[in-house]
Amino acid sequence: MIITKQLLLRMFLVGELCTVGFLFICGPQGFFAVRAVYKEHAALLIKIAQEEEEVKLLKKRIDEWVKNDFYKEKIARENLQMARPEEQVYVLN
């Protein structure tokens, strides 16, 4: 059986198409890799939104702390265990 040039070129073309198709789908920059990057991007956008909400909450707490003397005293008493000069502090474990 003699393989002609035309048949050899066709076989080469089919092999090239299969290789390109495989790389398009499964390659390092192929369809699945791009899809994974898009999923990661969506997850990061959600995380950014959550972090922005947390920043808003913290800014609100800072504003409360700056404006409200009662809030300052509450933090000083609970977290720093401070008291006024005439008061005594008891620590219970």
C-alpha positions as CSV (number, residue, x, y, z in Angstrom):
1,M,0.0,0.0,0.0
2,I,1.5,3.3,-1.1
3,I,0.7,6.4,0.9
4,T,0.2,9.3,-1.4
5,K,1.2,12.9,-0.6
6,Q,-2.4,14.0,-0.4
7,L,-3.3,11.3,2.1
8,L,-0.2,12.1,4.2
9,L,-1.1,15.8,4.2
10,R,-4.7,15.0,5.3
11,M,-3.5,12.8,8.1
12,F,-1.1,15.6,9.2
13,L,-3.9,18.1,9.1
14,V,-6.2,15.9,11.2
15,G,-3.4,15.4,13.7
16,E,-2.8,19.2,13.9
17,L,-6.5,19.9,14.4
18,C,-6.7,17.3,17.2
19,T,-3.7,18.8,18.9
20,V,-5.0,22.4,18.6
21,G,-8.4,21.3,19.8
22,F,-6.9,19.5,22.8
23,L,-4.8,22.5,23.7
24,F,-7.8,24.8,23.3
25,I,-9.8,22.8,25.7
26,C,-7.3,21.4,28.2
27,G,-4.2,23.5,27.7
28,P,-2.6,25.8,30.3
29,Q,-4.5,28.7,28.8
30,G,-7.4,26.7,27.5
31,F,-11.1,26.7,28.2
32,F,-11.0,25.0,31.6
33,A,-8.2,27.3,32.8
34,V,-10.1,30.4,31.8
35,R,-13.2,29.1,33.4
36,A,-11.4,28.5,36.7
37,V,-10.1,32.1,36.6
38,Y,-13.6,33.5,36.0
39,K,-14.9,31.5,39.0
40,E,-12.0,32.8,41.2
41,H,-12.7,36.3,40.0
42,A,-16.4,36.0,41.0
43,A,-15.4,34.6,44.4
44,L,-13.0,37.5,45.0
45,L,-15.7,40.1,44.0
46,I,-18.0,38.6,46.7
47,K,-15.2,38.7,49.2
48,I,-14.5,42.3,48.3
49,A,-18.1,43.2,48.9
50,Q,-18.0,41.5,52.3
51,E,-14.8,43.3,53.3
52,E,-16.4,46.7,52.2
53,E,-19.3,46.0,54.5
54,E,-17.0,45.2,57.4
55,V,-15.1,48.5,56.7
56,K,-18.4,50.4,56.8
57,L,-19.3,48.8,60.1
58,L,-15.8,49.6,61.6
59,K,-16.1,53.2,60.4
60,K,-19.5,53.5,62.1
61,R,-18.0,52.1,65.3
62,I,-15.1,54.6,65.1
63,D,-17.6,57.5,64.6
64,E,-19.6,56.3,67.6
65,W,-16.4,56.1,69.7
66,V,-15.4,59.6,68.7
67,K,-18.8,61.2,69.2
68,N,-20.1,59.4,72.3
69,D,-18.4,59.7,75.6
70,F,-20.5,56.8,77.1
71,Y,-19.1,54.4,74.4
72,K,-15.5,55.5,75.3
73,E,-16.1,54.8,79.0
74,K,-17.7,51.5,78.2
75,I,-14.6,50.4,76.2
76,A,-12.3,51.7,78.9
77,R,-14.1,49.8,81.6
78,E,-14.7,46.5,79.8
79,N,-11.6,46.1,77.7
80,L,-9.0,48.0,79.6
81,Q,-10.3,47.4,83.1
82,M,-10.1,51.0,84.0
83,A,-12.1,52.8,86.6
84,R,-12.6,56.3,88.0
85,P,-10.4,57.3,90.9
86,E,-13.1,56.7,93.6
87,E,-14.2,53.3,92.3
88,Q,-12.8,49.9,93.0
89,V,-12.4,47.2,90.3
90,Y,-13.1,43.5,91.0
91,V,-12.0,40.9,88.5
92,L,-13.8,37.6,88.6
93,N,-12.4,34.6,86.8
